[in-house]
Amino acid sequence: MSESAMESIVNEKKHQRGGRKEEGKMRAGHWPEMEQLLYAEYQKRRDEKKAVRRAWLKKVTMKSFLAAYPDQDVSSFVFSNWWFTGFLARHNISIPMATNKSQKIPSDYIDICVKSAQFNRRDSQIRP
């Protein structure tokens, strides 16, 4: 079977199952004004080179909700995992995982490398 025939079958199956939507055709959120304010705050924070984490987004989301919909009760909006992942996907945002690994090279890394190499050289000598 040719590659193009296989590709058309796969695409047809995806279409039948309701595969992933095409790029740019993602469904809009239920709270567009709030999401617009939240995304603006996100961009502002990233421009300041500050970290953006889920807790910060949750706090700013509630402030944005109150600013965008002052006549609505806060309890009408739920910061669920489903909404959060949808918001991230709609705005092409990825939240990096925090690690305990250093991102900076130690200032004395050359000395450390030289000492390690010297140790390896001495340790690898064949002894009678």
C-alpha positions as CSV (number, residue, x, y, z in Angstrom):
1,M,0.0,0.0,0.0
2,S,1.4,3.4,-0.9
3,E,2.3,6.1,1.7
4,S,-0.4,8.5,0.4
5,A,-3.1,5.9,0.7
6,M,-2.0,5.1,4.2
7,E,-2.0,8.8,5.1
8,S,-5.5,9.4,3.7
9,I,-6.8,6.4,5.7
10,V,-5.2,7.7,8.9
11,N,-6.6,11.2,8.3
12,E,-10.0,9.8,7.6
13,K,-9.9,7.8,10.9
14,K,-8.9,11.0,12.8
15,H,-11.7,12.9,11.3
16,Q,-14.2,10.2,12.2
17,R,-13.0,10.1,15.8
18,G,-13.0,13.8,16.1
19,G,-9.2,14.1,16.2
20,R,-7.3,17.2,17.5
21,K,-8.6,20.4,16.1
22,E,-6.5,22.2,13.5
23,E,-4.0,24.9,14.7
24,G,-5.8,28.2,15.4
25,K,-9.2,26.6,15.5
26,M,-9.3,26.0,19.3
27,R,-12.6,26.7,21.1
28,A,-12.8,30.0,22.9
29,G,-13.1,30.1,26.6
30,H,-16.3,30.9,28.5
31,W,-14.7,34.0,30.1
32,P,-13.0,35.8,27.2
33,E,-12.7,39.3,28.9
34,M,-11.1,37.7,31.9
35,E,-8.7,35.6,29.8
36,Q,-7.7,38.7,27.9
37,L,-6.8,40.5,31.1
38,L,-5.1,37.4,32.5
39,Y,-3.0,37.0,29.3
40,A,-2.0,40.7,29.4
41,E,-0.8,40.2,33.0
42,Y,1.0,37.1,32.0
43,Q,2.9,38.9,29.2
44,K,3.7,41.8,31.6
45,R,5.2,39.4,34.1
46,R,7.2,37.5,31.5
47,D,8.5,40.8,30.1
48,E,9.8,41.6,33.6
49,K,11.7,38.2,33.5
50,K,9.8,36.9,36.5
51,A,8.7,33.3,36.9
52,V,5.0,32.4,36.2
53,R,3.7,29.5,38.2
54,R,0.2,28.0,38.6
55,A,-0.3,29.6,42.0
56,W,0.5,33.1,40.6
57,L,-1.9,32.5,37.6
58,K,-4.7,31.4,40.0
59,K,-4.3,34.5,42.1
60,V,-4.3,36.8,39.1
61,T,-7.2,34.9,37.5
62,M,-9.4,35.8,40.4
63,K,-8.4,39.4,40.3
64,S,-9.0,39.5,36.5
65,F,-12.4,37.8,37.0
66,L,-13.5,40.5,39.4
67,A,-12.1,43.3,37.1
68,A,-13.8,41.8,34.0
69,Y,-17.1,40.8,35.6
70,P,-17.8,43.0,38.6
71,D,-21.5,42.1,38.7
72,Q,-20.9,38.3,38.8
73,D,-20.3,36.2,41.9
74,V,-16.7,34.8,42.1
75,S,-18.1,31.4,42.8
76,S,-19.5,31.2,39.3
77,F,-16.0,30.7,38.0
78,V,-14.1,27.6,38.9
79,F,-10.3,27.4,38.4
80,S,-10.3,23.8,37.4
81,N,-7.6,21.7,35.8
82,W,-9.7,21.5,32.7
83,W,-10.1,25.3,32.4
84,F,-6.4,25.9,33.3
85,T,-5.0,23.5,30.7
86,G,-7.4,24.9,28.1
87,F,-6.3,28.5,28.9
88,L,-2.6,27.4,28.5
89,A,-3.4,25.7,25.2
90,R,-5.4,28.6,23.9
91,H,-2.6,31.0,24.5
92,N,0.3,28.7,23.7
93,I,1.7,28.9,27.2
94,S,3.9,26.3,28.9
95,I,4.7,26.3,32.6
96,P,8.1,24.8,33.1
97,M,8.6,22.5,36.0
98,A,10.6,23.8,38.9
99,T,13.8,21.8,39.6
100,N,16.4,21.7,42.3
101,K,19.2,21.8,39.7
102,S,21.3,24.9,39.4
103,Q,21.2,26.7,36.1
104,K,24.4,28.6,36.7
105,I,27.9,27.2,36.3
106,P,30.0,27.5,39.5
107,S,32.6,30.3,39.3
108,D,35.4,27.8,40.1
109,Y,34.3,25.2,37.6
110,I,37.7,25.2,35.8
111,D,39.5,24.2,39.0
112,I,36.9,21.5,39.7
113,C,37.4,20.1,36.1
114,V,41.2,20.2,36.4
115,K,41.2,18.4,39.8
116,S,38.8,15.8,38.5
117,A,41.0,15.2,35.4
118,Q,44.1,15.0,37.5
119,F,42.5,12.5,39.9
120,N,41.3,10.3,37.0
121,R,44.8,10.4,35.4
122,R,46.5,9.3,38.7
123,D,43.8,6.8,39.4
124,S,44.0,5.2,36.0
125,Q,47.7,4.5,36.2
126,I,48.6,0.8,36.1
127,R,50.3,-0.1,39.3
128,P,52.7,-3.1,39.6
